[in-house]
Amino acid sequence: MISLIDALADGNTDDASWRRHLLPIWGSKVVPHCLGKGLVIEPMSGLGAQGYYLATEIGADYFGFDIEPAVVAAARAKNLRRASFECLDALSFPRPKRRADVLLLGYEAINAFPWPIQTKLLDWCGAVCAQNATLIIDFLSREARLPRFDLHHESRTLNTFIPRGDRLLTLSWELPNLLPRRSTRFTPYTKDLIDKLRELGGVVVDCQEPFSNAPTTKQCLTQMKTLIVKMP
């Protein structure tokens, strides 16, 4: 079994291959909304690949935090310029020393939690954003129409998706292994997410599927939505 650190760092794994090949596509959609910003904050950052990419593209500082100490140690060991990492639980709703000019809930981060916690996380976003900050949320919505089976060629993984209300159960087989891994995403309706952001005073400036035509066989990724919001 590959370790968490190796999965995040190895560009050939399911966790990292999309970052290496597809981040420029994502960046082309979000960078124009973030120019001139001074600090990017990314909760649940992992090694910081997505948020640090954005920070370097716009010339900003970067602060990422993650609950896994080994991941944070590995991120710090990379000695990234103008970047800092802390070991923090996103559900402790920490208050950074500086407010975020850009706050990134990256690839499916919000899908890790059920809707009541998603709303609390969005409240936290509102509290730590600077005036006129940009909030970026990558998420898989309840409207996604996933096939029953999905063979991801890059990682040689076979997935089957089982929707259950707000939960999307995924069983994954890393071929040729026969024992599946099980994971659960919590998928909000796009409208509910937008309505909550409007309650916080946010203005949605864009919502699209940046990878809908991207060269990837990962179905969840092709249907991922990127929501860009200007905060008050």
N, C-alpha and C positions, 0 to 999 in steps of 0.2 A: 504493500500500500504506500503510495507516495505521500510524503509529509505535507503539512499545510504550507510550510515555507517553500518547499520545492514546487508545489502546485502554483503558488503565486508568482514565483520567480521564473519558472521554466516556460518559455514562450510556446512550447508545443503542447501544453496541457489545456484542458477545457477552461481553466480559471484564467489563463493569461494569454492564450493565442489571439483572442479577439482584441485585446489591448494593443498587441504588437501590430496587427494588420489593419485594424479598423478605427483606431483612435483618430487618425486624421479626418475620417469621414465625420465622426462625432464633433471633432473640433471645428470643422467648417461651419457647423450649425450654431455652436454656442459661443465661439470666440468673439464674433462681432457684437454680441450683447454684453461683453465683459471688458472691453478695452478701457484702459485708464483706471482700472481697479487696483487697489493696493494689497489686499490680502484675500487669499482663497482658503477657506476652512472646509475640511472634509471629515465628517464623522464616519466611523466604520471604514476606515481608509485602506486597510490592508497595508501593502507596501507603498501605497500612495501613487500608483502608476497613473490613474485617471486624473486625479486632482492636480498632481504635480505637472502633468502634461499641460493642463489648462493654465496653471500658474506661469510656466515657462513661456507659453505662447503669448501671454499678455504682459509679461514682465512684472509679475506680482510675487510677493512672499507667499509661502505655503505653510499651513499648519494642519496636520492630520492626526487623528487619534483612533485607537483601536483597543478592543478589550483583551486581545491576546498578547501577553508579554513577549513571546518569542517573535511574533510578527513585528512588534514595535522595535525590538532589538535589531532585527534584520534590516528594518527600514533605516534606523539610525546609522547602521554600519555602512550604508551606501554613501554617507556623507554628501547628501544632495545640497547644492548651493541654495541658499535662501529658504531652506526647509527645516521644519522642526516636527517632532513626533512625540506624542505622550501616550501612556497606557491609561485609557479612560473608558468607562462604560457609557455608551450613548444614552442609556436609560437612567443614568444618574443626572442627565441634563446639565452637564458642566457649563460654567461660564468662562469662556476664554478671556485672556487679558485684553485682547483687542476684539472689537466687533468685526464681523465678516463683511467685506465688500462683495465677495462672491461666496455663497454657501452651496456646496455640492452634496446632494444625496445621490451618490453614484449608483452604478449598475445594480439595480434591484435592491438597494439597501433598504428602502422603505418596505419592500415586500417581505422582509424578515419578521414583521410584526402584524398582529391583527389590527383592525380599524381603530378601536379605542386608543391603542398605543400610537398608531400612526398619527392620530389627531394631536396627541400630546407632543409628539416629535415635531409636528408642524408648528405648534405653539412655541416650542423651544426655538425653532428656526426664526420665528418672528422676533423673539426676545434678543437673539444674539446677532441679528443682522444690523449693519449700519444703515443710516438713512440712504435711500435710493439704491440699496444693495440689489444684486441679482441672485435669485434663488433658482437652482437647477435641480430638477428631480427626474431621474431615470427610473422608470417603473414598468412592470407588466400589469396591464389592466384586466378587469373582469371581462372586457369585451374581446380579448384576444381569442382567436380561433385556432387552436393548436391541433395538429394531427394526432391521431391516437398513438402513432409511433414516429420516432424521430431518430435517424441514424446520423450522428455527428462524426463525419469522416476524420476531421483533424485529430480528435482524441480517441477515435475508435470506440465511441460510446453509443449504446442504444438506449433511448429513453421512451417511457410510456407515460402519458399525462392523464391524470384522473381528477377532473374538477369536482369539488364538493362545496357548493355555496361559495363562500369567500376564500376557500382554501383550494390550492392547486397542488395535489400530491404528485410527485414525480418519482418513478422508479427507474434507476439507471444501472445498466450493466456495462462495465468496462471490459470489452471483449478481449480475450476469450473467457473471462471469469463468468461464472454462472450465478453467483450470489449478488443480488442487486443492492445498491445504496438507496436509501429513502430520504427524500427531502420534501419540505412543505413551504410553499409561498402563500402569502395572503394578498389577494388581488383586489384592490379597490376599484369602484367605478370611476372613470375619469371625471364625470360630472361632480361626484361627491368630493373628489380631491380639489377640483377647481373652486367649488362652492366654499370649502373650508379656507382655501387661500384667500378668497375674496373677503371672508369674514375678518381676516387678519390685515386687510387693506391692500393685499397684493393685486397686481394687474397682470393678467396672463398676456404675454406678448407673442408666444409661439408654443405650439404643441404639435409634434410630428413624430414619425417613426424613421429615425435617421438611417437605420440599416435595412429598410424594407427591400431595397434592391442591391444590398451589399453582397460581395462574394463570400458568403458563409452558409453552411448547412445547419447552423444552430437556429432552430425555429423560434425559441424564446427570444433570441436576440433580434431576429428580423421583425418581431412584433413589439419590441420594447419601444415605449414612448419616452420622449424627452420633453419635459415641460419647463419652459423658461418664464420666470415671474419677476417682475419689478416690484420690490417691496417698498413700503412707504418710508 
